[in-house]
Amino acid sequence: MGQDTEISHFYINLITGQQEYSSRQAGITAGIVLAVLVPILLVLVCIAYQVFVRRRRETTKYTIKDTPPVR
């Protein structure tokens, strides 16, 4: 009877160790992915904002009433 409980404890510990390892690997992978994606997304948002601001300035610079200056 003692040998059966030793084997079952070893099996449970082996399964638990694999689950902990998988959880740790998933956490590390998620951290790396976020560490790469977040800065890329921030750069894209900044670029999109700059494009939006430029286009807005160009469209509001000349209204229908105003004409561009002739040189």
trRosetta pair geometry for C-beta under 8 A, 3 or more apart (Angstrom, degrees):
i j d omega theta_ij theta_ji phi_ij phi_ji
1 4 5.8 -52 -155 30 38 113
1 5 6.9 31 154 -13 67 104
2 5 6.1 -58 -154 37 34 106
2 6 6.5 35 150 -21 67 107
3 6 5.6 -54 -149 35 35 113
3 7 6.4 34 155 -18 67 105
4 7 5.9 -55 -150 36 30 109
4 8 6.4 26 155 -15 65 108
5 8 5.7 -54 -143 40 34 109
5 9 6.2 36 156 -20 67 105
6 9 5.9 -55 -146 37 29 110
6 10 6.3 30 154 -19 63 107
7 10 5.7 -54 -147 37 31 112
7 11 6.3 31 154 -19 65 107
8 11 5.6 -53 -145 37 32 112
8 12 6.3 33 155 -19 65 105
9 12 5.7 -53 -144 38 31 110
9 13 6.2 30 156 -17 65 107
10 13 5.8 -57 -147 39 29 110
10 14 6.2 32 153 -23 64 107
11 14 5.6 -52 -147 33 30 113
11 15 6.5 29 155 -16 64 104
12 15 5.9 -54 -149 37 31 109
12 16 6.2 30 153 -18 65 109
13 16 5.6 -54 -142 40 31 112
13 17 6.2 35 156 -23 65 106
14 17 5.8 -53 -148 34 28 113
14 18 6.6 26 154 -17 62 105
15 18 5.9 -58 -152 36 31 109
15 19 6.4 29 152 -18 66 107
16 19 5.7 -56 -148 37 32 111
16 20 6.3 32 154 -19 66 106
17 20 5.7 -53 -145 37 31 110
17 21 6.3 31 155 -19 64 106
18 21 5.6 -53 -146 37 31 112
18 22 6.3 32 154 -18 65 106
19 22 5.7 -53 -145 38 31 110
19 23 6.2 31 154 -19 64 106
20 23 5.7 -54 -146 38 30 111
20 24 6.2 32 154 -20 64 107
21 24 5.7 -55 -147 37 29 112
21 25 6.3 29 155 -18 64 107
22 25 5.7 -54 -145 38 30 110
22 26 6.3 32 155 -20 64 106
23 26 5.7 -54 -147 36 30 112
23 27 6.4 31 154 -19 64 106
24 27 5.7 -55 -150 36 31 112
24 28 6.4 29 153 -18 65 106
25 28 5.7 -53 -146 37 32 110
25 29 6.2 32 156 -18 65 108
26 29 5.8 -55 -145 39 29 111
26 30 6.2 30 156 -19 64 107
27 30 5.8 -54 -144 37 29 110
27 31 6.3 32 155 -20 63 107
28 31 5.7 -56 -150 35 30 114
28 32 6.5 28 154 -18 65 105
29 32 5.9 -54 -148 35 31 109
29 33 6.3 30 155 -18 65 107
30 33 5.8 -54 -145 38 31 111
30 34 6.2 27 157 -15 65 108
31 34 5.9 -58 -145 40 28 107
31 35 6.1 29 155 -22 64 109
32 35 5.6 -55 -144 36 30 113
32 36 6.5 20 157 -12 64 107
33 36 6.1 -64 -153 40 28 104
33 37 5.9 13 160 -10 68 117
34 37 5.9 -60 -128 45 30 103
34 38 5.6 32 175 -26 68 111
35 38 6.8 -38 -125 27 17 108
35 39 7.8 9 168 -3 47 106
36 39 7.1 -74 -167 39 27 98
36 40 6.6 17 152 -12 65 118
37 40 5.6 -65 -148 42 35 111
37 41 5.9 33 159 -20 73 108
38 41 5.9 -56 -145 38 28 109
38 42 6.4 30 156 -20 63 106
39 42 5.5 -53 -146 35 35 114
39 43 6.4 36 156 -20 67 102
40 43 5.8 -54 -151 35 31 110
40 44 6.5 30 152 -17 64 107
41 44 5.6 -54 -147 38 34 112
41 45 6.3 36 154 -20 66 105
42 45 5.7 -53 -147 35 31 111
42 46 6.4 32 154 -19 64 105
43 46 5.7 -55 -150 36 32 112
43 47 6.4 31 153 -18 65 106
44 47 5.7 -53 -146 37 32 111
44 48 6.2 32 156 -18 65 107
45 48 5.8 -55 -145 39 30 111
45 49 6.3 33 154 -21 64 107
46 49 5.7 -55 -148 35 30 112
46 50 6.5 30 155 -19 64 105
47 50 5.8 -54 -149 35 31 110
47 51 6.5 31 153 -17 65 105
48 51 5.8 -54 -149 37 32 112
48 52 6.3 35 152 -21 65 106
49 52 5.5 -54 -149 36 32 114
49 53 6.3 31 154 -19 66 105
50 53 5.8 -52 -144 36 32 110
50 54 6.4 32 156 -18 64 105
51 54 5.9 -55 -148 37 30 111
51 55 6.3 26 157 -15 65 108
52 55 6.1 -59 -148 39 27 107
52 56 6.2 28 155 -21 64 110
53 56 5.6 -56 -146 37 29 113
53 57 6.4 31 155 -20 64 105
54 57 5.8 -56 -150 35 30 110
54 58 6.4 27 155 -17 65 107
55 58 5.7 -55 -147 37 33 111
55 59 6.3 24 158 -13 67 108
56 59 6.1 -59 -145 40 28 104
56 60 6.1 10 162 -4 65 115
57 60 6.2 -68 -140 47 25 98
57 61 6.0 44 158 -47 64 102
58 61 5.8 -39 -145 8 27 119
60 63 7.4 3 -158 -66 47 85
62 66 5.4 -134 -148 92 64 106
62 67 7.2 33 -154 -142 115 18
62 68 5.6 -37 -99 -65 140 80
63 66 5.1 78 48 21 76 97
67 70 7.8 -1 124 -35 113 93
